[in-house]
Amino acid sequence: MIKTFTGLFKNKEIRGKILFTLAMLFIFRLGAAIPVPGIDASSIRESIENNSVLSMMNLLGGGSLQQLSIFAMGVGPYITASIVIQLLSMDVIPSLTEMAKSGQQGRQQLDRITRYLAVVLSFVQAYTMIYAFNHQSTPILVNSSLATYFYVSIVFTAGTMFLLWIGDQISTKGIGNGVSIIIFAGIVSSIPFTFIQVFSILVDTSSRSAMMNGIFTFGAYILMYLLIIVLVIFMQLAVRKIPIQYTSSSLQKGKNDITFLPLKINSASVIPVIFASAIMTAPQIVLSFIDTAKYQAVASFLSLQKPVGLTIYGVLIVLFTFFYTNLQVDPAKIAENLGKSGTYIPGIRPGNETKEYVTKVLNRITVLGAIFLLVVALIPHLLPMFTSLSASTAVGGTGIIIVVGVAMETMSQLKGQMTQKQYRGFLNK
């Protein structure tokens, strides 16, 4: 690992990309500390911790939401818009489906539509959020006029679009994966504060014995954190390999060169958790505009600090894991592509039987993926029920999945760029 990092910084081109990316991330963290004028954010911390969607937005923005900075919305609206457009392009809206199938030009058109939708979603989401926060027991707006609502919403929307511009710069001039890198930086920036907060909660300095017990408990917390990271890495790399063979004798492999069709155990990544959080919060957002009393009753019923709300949340995660996995991995298309390339699964007939076999295998491994997501997503909400930790400091959560996934993908791309540079140098000699 150390050798890899040394090799990356020895390469002048890659070193320049890394330094440019760090400069862009510095601008991101600088903006995350600039509050929007006319807002008092001191009373919203508890509201964010009790709302799963707001907690997710705060996590993706590196704590910008609880400070109500200019980047408070993060890139959340763009992620939501991307998911919506992706779902609609799966044979729901024919024009979007055509764009998805028309190569690079079509993908550029889809990305443009996604950004337009992100602007709309960002404004609506910002206005709704400010309205809900301002109608708490302690208003957050100094002036509650309509003009102030529009002003703050526009500032938040502009912050989101500026973050997308930073992400584009990282993708084109930096190390790539611009939006993912911004999310990664936001989550990582909050980790030191989380450890400091946990240490202050667990370690009691009033007596020597209490302090030693607290340090031991804090050590167990860190160990659990590391174990979850190892579990996430294992699940990110875990695949179910289905052996395939070629019908053509010229392409047929030997016993030592078996070809496999890999199916990821967790094909859905963290999308089911985001879907579940959105579904849990949608009725609350609607009721907050219609009936305050009903809103409070529903919010209490669906609270993730209570067993009923947590159970509903868990069931939604499992259901959306199966739903999104079957959208991402199409057994019918896999069977069709295997038939076109002259390959087949040993013991399975091509066509419909191959499709049914892939579907059965996919559903079985998705059970493991759903259980994994369920455990990691529920740990931050279960620990506060049995310990003195709050949901914001509890170990686990989707943040670890995002951080590990982005880190692994980015390192893989950097290694590929370094290898490509070495091959170019070899050929130029």
C-alpha positions as CSV (number, residue, x, y, z in Angstrom):
1,M,0.0,0.0,0.0
2,I,2.8,2.4,0.9
3,K,4.6,1.5,-2.3
4,T,1.4,2.3,-4.3
5,F,1.0,5.7,-2.7
6,T,4.7,6.5,-3.3
7,G,4.3,5.5,-6.9
8,L,1.3,7.7,-7.3
9,F,3.1,10.8,-6.1
10,K,6.2,10.0,-8.1
11,N,4.1,10.2,-11.3
12,K,4.0,13.9,-12.2
13,E,0.6,13.8,-14.0
14,I,-1.2,11.8,-11.3
15,R,0.4,14.0,-8.6
16,G,-1.0,17.1,-10.3
17,K,-4.4,15.5,-10.4
18,I,-4.3,14.7,-6.7
19,L,-3.2,18.2,-5.8
20,F,-5.9,19.7,-7.9
21,T,-8.5,17.5,-6.3
22,L,-7.3,18.5,-2.8
23,A,-7.6,22.2,-3.8
24,M,-11.2,21.7,-5.0
25,L,-12.0,19.8,-1.7
26,F,-10.5,22.7,0.3
27,I,-13.0,25.1,-1.5
28,F,-15.8,22.6,-0.6
29,R,-14.9,22.5,3.1
30,L,-14.4,26.3,3.1
31,G,-17.9,26.8,1.7
32,A,-19.3,24.3,4.2
33,A,-18.3,26.7,7.0
34,I,-20.0,29.8,5.5
35,P,-23.5,30.2,7.0
36,V,-26.4,31.7,5.1
37,P,-27.2,35.2,6.4
38,G,-30.4,35.7,8.3
39,I,-30.6,32.2,9.7
40,D,-30.1,30.9,13.3
41,A,-29.2,27.2,13.1
42,S,-28.7,26.6,16.8
43,S,-32.1,24.9,17.3
44,I,-32.1,22.4,14.4
45,R,-29.5,19.8,15.5
46,E,-32.0,17.6,17.4
47,S,-34.5,17.8,14.5
48,I,-31.8,16.5,12.1
49,E,-30.9,13.6,14.4
50,N,-34.5,12.5,14.6
51,N,-35.1,12.6,10.9
52,S,-33.5,9.8,8.7
53,V,-33.6,11.8,5.5
54,L,-32.2,15.0,7.1
55,S,-29.5,12.8,8.8
56,M,-28.6,11.4,5.4
57,M,-28.4,14.8,3.9
58,N,-26.3,16.1,6.8
59,L,-24.0,13.0,6.5
60,L,-23.5,13.5,2.7
61,G,-22.8,17.2,3.2
62,G,-20.2,16.7,6.0
63,G,-22.3,18.4,8.7
64,S,-23.2,21.4,6.4
65,L,-26.9,21.0,7.0
66,Q,-26.8,21.3,10.8
67,Q,-24.9,24.6,10.3
68,L,-27.2,25.7,7.4
69,S,-24.2,26.7,5.4
70,I,-24.3,27.6,1.7
71,F,-23.6,24.0,0.9
72,A,-26.3,22.7,3.3
73,M,-28.1,20.7,0.6
74,G,-24.9,19.0,-0.5
75,V,-25.3,17.0,-3.7
76,G,-28.4,15.1,-2.4
77,P,-30.8,16.7,-4.9
78,Y,-28.6,15.6,-7.8
79,I,-28.4,12.0,-6.4
80,T,-32.2,12.0,-6.1
81,A,-32.6,13.3,-9.7
82,S,-30.1,10.7,-11.0
83,I,-32.1,7.9,-9.3
84,V,-35.4,9.3,-10.7
85,I,-34.0,9.6,-14.3
86,Q,-32.4,6.2,-14.1
87,L,-35.7,4.6,-13.1
88,L,-37.7,6.5,-15.7
89,S,-35.2,5.5,-18.4
90,M,-35.9,1.8,-17.7
91,D,-38.8,1.4,-20.3
92,V,-41.0,3.9,-18.4
93,I,-40.6,7.0,-20.6
94,P,-39.7,5.8,-24.2
95,S,-37.7,9.0,-25.1
96,L,-35.5,8.6,-22.0
97,T,-35.0,4.9,-22.8
98,E,-33.9,5.8,-26.3
99,M,-31.3,8.3,-24.9
100,A,-30.0,5.6,-22.5
101,K,-29.4,3.3,-25.4
102,S,-27.9,5.8,-27.9
103,G,-24.3,5.9,-26.6
104,Q,-22.3,8.8,-25.4
105,Q,-24.5,11.5,-26.9
106,G,-27.6,10.0,-25.2
107,R,-25.8,9.8,-21.9
108,Q,-24.9,13.5,-22.2
109,Q,-28.5,14.4,-22.9
110,L,-29.6,12.4,-19.9
111,D,-27.1,14.1,-17.7
112,R,-28.3,17.5,-18.8
113,I,-31.9,16.5,-18.0
114,T,-30.7,15.2,-14.6
115,R,-29.1,18.6,-13.8
116,Y,-32.2,20.5,-14.7
117,L,-34.3,18.2,-12.5
118,A,-31.7,18.6,-9.7
119,V,-32.2,22.4,-9.8
120,V,-36.0,22.0,-9.4
121,L,-35.6,19.4,-6.7
122,S,-33.0,21.4,-4.9
123,F,-35.2,24.5,-4.7
124,V,-38.3,22.6,-3.7
125,Q,-36.4,20.6,-1.1
126,A,-34.7,23.8,0.3
127,Y,-38.0,25.7,0.5
128,T,-39.7,22.7,2.2
129,M,-36.9,22.2,4.7
130,I,-36.7,25.9,5.7
131,Y,-40.5,26.0,6.1
132,A,-40.5,23.0,8.3
133,F,-37.5,24.2,10.4
134,N,-39.1,27.7,10.8
135,H,-42.4,26.3,12.1
136,Q,-40.7,24.5,15.0
137,S,-40.9,25.8,18.5
138,T,-37.9,28.1,17.8
139,P,-38.0,29.7,14.3
140,I,-34.7,29.8,12.5
141,L,-35.4,32.8,10.1
142,V,-34.8,36.3,11.4
143,N,-37.4,37.5,9.0
144,S,-40.2,35.1,7.9
145,S,-41.3,36.9,4.8
146,L,-41.9,35.2,1.5
147,A,-38.9,37.0,0.0
148,T,-36.6,35.6,2.7
149,Y,-37.9,32.0,1.9
150,F,-37.1,32.5,-1.7
151,Y,-33.7,34.1,-1.0
152,V,-32.6,31.3,1.3
153,S,-33.9,28.6,-1.1
154,I,-32.0,30.2,-4.1
155,V,-28.8,30.3,-2.0
156,F,-29.1,26.6,-1.1
157,T,-29.8,25.7,-4.8
158,A,-26.9,27.8,-6.0
159,G,-24.7,26.0,-3.4
160,T,-25.7,22.6,-4.7
161,M,-25.1,23.5,-8.3
162,F,-21.7,25.0,-7.4
163,L,-20.8,21.7,-5.8
164,L,-21.8,19.9,-9.0
165,W,-19.4,22.2,-10.9
166,I,-16.6,21.3,-8.4
167,G,-17.4,17.6,-9.0
168,D,-17.1,18.2,-12.7
169,Q,-13.7,19.8,-12.3
170,I,-12.5,16.9,-10.2
171,S,-13.8,14.4,-12.8
172,T,-12.1,16.2,-15.8
173,K,-9.0,17.6,-14.2
174,G,-8.6,15.7,-11.0
175,I,-8.6,12.0,-10.0
176,G,-12.2,11.3,-11.3
177,N,-15.5,10.4,-9.6
178,G,-16.1,14.0,-8.8
179,V,-19.5,13.8,-7.0
180,S,-18.5,10.6,-5.2
181,I,-15.3,12.3,-4.0
182,I,-17.3,15.3,-2.6
183,I,-19.6,12.9,-0.7
184,F,-16.5,11.0,0.5
185,A,-14.8,14.2,1.7
186,G,-18.0,15.3,3.5
187,I,-18.3,12.1,5.4
188,V,-14.6,11.7,6.3
189,S,-14.5,15.3,7.5
190,S,-17.0,14.5,10.3
191,I,-15.2,11.3,11.5
192,P,-12.7,13.1,13.8
193,F,-15.4,15.1,15.5
194,T,-17.4,11.9,16.0
195,F,-14.5,10.1,17.7
196,I,-13.9,13.2,19.9
197,Q,-17.6,13.3,20.8
198,V,-17.7,9.5,21.6
199,F,-14.6,9.8,23.7
200,S,-16.2,12.6,25.8
201,I,-19.4,10.5,26.3
202,L,-17.7,7.2,27.2
203,V,-14.7,8.4,29.2
204,D,-15.5,9.7,32.7
205,T,-12.5,11.5,34.2
206,S,-14.0,11.9,37.6
207,S,-12.1,8.9,38.9
208,R,-9.3,6.6,37.8
209,S,-11.3,3.4,37.6
210,A,-14.2,5.1,35.7
211,M,-11.6,6.6,33.3
212,M,-10.0,3.2,32.7
213,N,-13.4,1.6,32.1
214,G,-14.3,4.4,29.7
215,I,-11.0,4.0,27.8
216,F,-11.6,0.3,27.5
217,T,-15.2,0.9,26.2
218,F,-13.8,3.5,23.7
219,G,-11.3,0.9,22.5
220,A,-14.1,-1.6,22.0
221,Y,-16.0,1.1,20.0
222,I,-13.0,1.6,17.7
223,L,-12.5,-2.1,17.3
224,M,-16.2,-2.5,16.3
225,Y,-15.8,0.4,13.9
226,L,-12.8,-1.4,12.2
227,L,-14.6,-4.7,12.1
228,I,-17.6,-3.1,10.3
229,I,-15.2,-1.5,7.8
230,V,-13.6,-5.0,7.2
231,L,-17.2,-6.4,6.7
232,V,-18.1,-3.6,4.2
233,I,-14.9,-4.3,2.2
234,F,-15.6,-8.0,2.2
235,M,-19.2,-7.4,1.0
236,Q,-18.1,-4.9,-1.6
237,L,-15.7,-7.4,-3.1
238,A,-17.9,-10.5,-2.7
239,V,-19.3,-11.9,-5.9
240,R,-21.1,-15.1,-6.9
241,K,-19.2,-16.6,-9.9
242,I,-21.4,-18.5,-12.4
243,P,-19.3,-20.7,-14.7
244,I,-19.9,-20.2,-18.4
245,Q,-18.5,-22.0,-21.5
246,Y,-18.2,-21.1,-25.2
247,T,-20.0,-23.2,-27.8
248,S,-17.3,-22.5,-30.4
249,S,-14.4,-24.9,-30.2
250,S,-11.9,-22.1,-31.1
251,L,-13.0,-20.1,-28.1
252,Q,-13.5,-23.0,-25.6
253,K,-11.4,-22.7,-22.5
254,G,-9.4,-25.3,-20.7
255,K,-10.0,-26.5,-17.2
256,N,-7.4,-24.1,-15.8
257,D,-9.0,-21.1,-17.7
258,I,-12.6,-21.3,-16.6
259,T,-14.7,-18.2,-17.5
260,F,-17.1,-16.8,-14.9
261,L,-20.1,-14.5,-14.9
262,P,-19.7,-12.5,-11.7
263,L,-22.8,-11.3,-9.8
264,K,-22.1,-8.9,-6.9
265,I,-23.6,-9.8,-3.6
266,N,-24.5,-6.2,-2.9
267,S,-25.4,-4.8,-6.4
268,A,-27.8,-2.2,-4.9
269,S,-25.1,-0.4,-2.9
270,V,-26.7,2.2,-0.5
271,I,-29.6,3.1,-2.8
272,P,-32.2,1.0,-0.9
273,V,-31.3,2.9,2.3
274,I,-31.9,6.2,0.6
275,F,-35.2,5.0,-0.9
276,A,-36.4,3.7,2.5
277,S,-35.5,7.0,4.2
278,A,-37.3,9.0,1.5
279,I,-40.5,6.9,1.8
280,M,-40.4,7.2,5.6
281,T,-40.2,11.0,5.4
282,A,-42.5,11.7,2.5
283,P,-45.8,11.5,4.4
284,Q,-44.3,13.7,7.2
285,I,-43.3,16.4,4.7
286,V,-46.8,16.4,3.2
287,L,-48.6,16.6,6.6
288,S,-46.3,19.3,7.8
289,F,-48.0,21.6,5.3
290,I,-51.6,20.4,5.9
291,D,-52.1,19.4,9.6
292,T,-49.4,20.1,12.3
293,A,-51.1,17.8,14.8
294,K,-51.2,14.8,12.4
295,Y,-47.7,15.6,11.3
296,Q,-46.4,15.3,14.9
297,A,-48.4,12.0,15.4
298,V,-47.0,10.4,12.2
299,A,-43.5,11.7,13.0
300,S,-43.7,10.1,16.4
301,F,-45.1,6.8,15.0
302,L,-42.4,6.6,12.3
303,S,-39.5,7.7,14.5
304,L,-36.4,5.5,14.2
305,Q,-36.0,5.8,17.9
306,K,-39.0,3.5,18.4
307,P,-39.3,-0.2,17.5
308,V,-42.3,0.3,15.2
309,G,-40.6,2.9,13.0
310,L,-37.4,1.0,13.0
311,T,-39.2,-2.2,11.9
312,I,-40.9,-0.4,9.0
313,Y,-37.6,1.1,8.0
314,G,-35.9,-2.3,8.0
315,V,-38.7,-3.9,6.0
316,L,-38.5,-1.1,3.4
317,I,-34.7,-1.5,3.1
318,V,-35.1,-5.3,2.4
319,L,-37.9,-4.7,-0.2
320,F,-36.0,-1.9,-2.0
321,T,-32.8,-4.0,-2.0
322,F,-34.6,-6.7,-4.1
323,F,-36.4,-4.1,-6.2
324,Y,-33.3,-2.1,-7.1
325,T,-31.1,-5.2,-7.6
326,N,-33.5,-6.5,-10.2
327,L,-33.5,-3.1,-11.9
328,Q,-29.7,-3.0,-12.0
329,V,-29.1,-6.6,-13.0
330,D,-31.5,-7.8,-15.7
331,P,-31.5,-11.6,-16.0
332,A,-33.3,-11.5,-19.3
333,K,-30.6,-9.2,-20.8
334,I,-27.9,-11.4,-19.4
335,A,-29.4,-14.5,-21.0
336,E,-29.8,-12.7,-24.3
337,N,-26.2,-11.4,-24.2
338,L,-24.9,-14.9,-23.4
339,G,-26.8,-16.3,-26.4
340,K,-25.5,-13.6,-28.7
341,S,-21.9,-14.2,-27.7
342,G,-22.2,-18.0,-28.1
343,T,-21.8,-18.8,-24.4
344,Y,-23.9,-20.9,-22.0
345,I,-24.0,-22.0,-18.4
346,P,-23.1,-25.7,-18.1
347,G,-26.1,-27.8,-17.5
348,I,-28.5,-25.0,-18.2
349,R,-30.3,-24.5,-21.6
350,P,-29.9,-21.2,-23.3
351,G,-32.8,-18.8,-23.4
352,N,-35.6,-18.8,-20.8
353,E,-34.0,-21.5,-18.6
354,T,-30.8,-19.5,-18.4
355,K,-32.9,-16.4,-17.4
356,E,-34.7,-18.4,-14.6
357,Y,-31.4,-19.8,-13.3
358,V,-29.8,-16.3,-13.2
359,T,-32.9,-14.9,-11.5
360,K,-32.8,-17.7,-8.8
361,V,-29.1,-17.2,-8.1
362,L,-29.5,-13.4,-8.0
363,N,-32.4,-13.6,-5.5
364,R,-30.4,-15.9,-3.3
365,I,-27.4,-13.7,-3.1
366,T,-29.6,-10.6,-2.7
367,V,-30.8,-12.1,0.6
368,L,-27.2,-11.8,1.9
369,G,-26.9,-8.3,0.5
370,A,-30.2,-7.2,2.1
371,I,-29.2,-8.6,5.5
372,F,-25.8,-6.8,5.2
373,L,-27.5,-3.5,4.4
374,L,-30.0,-4.0,7.1
375,V,-27.4,-4.6,9.8
376,V,-25.2,-1.7,8.8
377,A,-28.1,0.7,8.5
378,L,-29.8,-0.2,11.7
379,I,-26.8,-0.3,14.0
380,P,-26.7,3.5,14.5
381,H,-30.3,3.4,15.6
382,L,-30.1,0.3,17.7
383,L,-27.1,1.3,19.8
384,P,-28.7,4.4,21.3
385,M,-31.5,2.2,22.7
386,F,-29.0,0.2,24.8
387,T,-26.0,2.7,25.3
388,S,-25.5,6.4,26.0
389,L,-24.4,7.0,22.4
390,S,-26.6,9.2,20.2
391,A,-27.6,8.2,16.6
392,S,-25.1,10.6,15.2
393,T,-22.1,9.0,17.0
394,A,-23.1,5.4,16.9
395,V,-20.9,3.1,14.8
396,G,-22.1,1.8,11.4
397,G,-24.5,3.5,9.0
398,T,-24.4,4.0,5.3
399,G,-21.5,6.5,5.6
400,I,-19.1,3.6,6.0
401,I,-20.4,1.9,2.9
402,I,-20.1,5.1,0.8
403,V,-16.6,5.9,2.1
404,V,-15.2,2.4,1.6
405,G,-16.8,2.0,-1.8
406,V,-15.5,5.4,-3.1
407,A,-12.0,4.8,-1.7
408,M,-11.8,1.4,-3.3
409,E,-13.0,2.6,-6.7
410,T,-10.8,5.7,-6.7
411,M,-7.7,3.6,-5.8
412,S,-8.5,1.2,-8.5
413,Q,-8.8,4.0,-11.1
414,L,-5.5,5.6,-9.9
415,K,-3.7,2.3,-10.2
416,G,-5.1,1.9,-13.7
417,Q,-3.9,5.3,-14.7
418,M,-0.4,4.6,-13.2
419,T,-0.2,1.3,-15.0
420,Q,-1.3,2.9,-18.3
421,K,1.4,5.6,-17.9
422,Q,4.0,2.9,-17.3
423,Y,2.9,1.1,-20.5
424,R,3.1,4.3,-22.4
425,G,6.6,5.0,-21.1
426,F,7.6,1.5,-22.1
427,L,6.3,1.8,-25.6
428,N,7.9,5.2,-26.1
429,K,11.3,3.9,-25.3
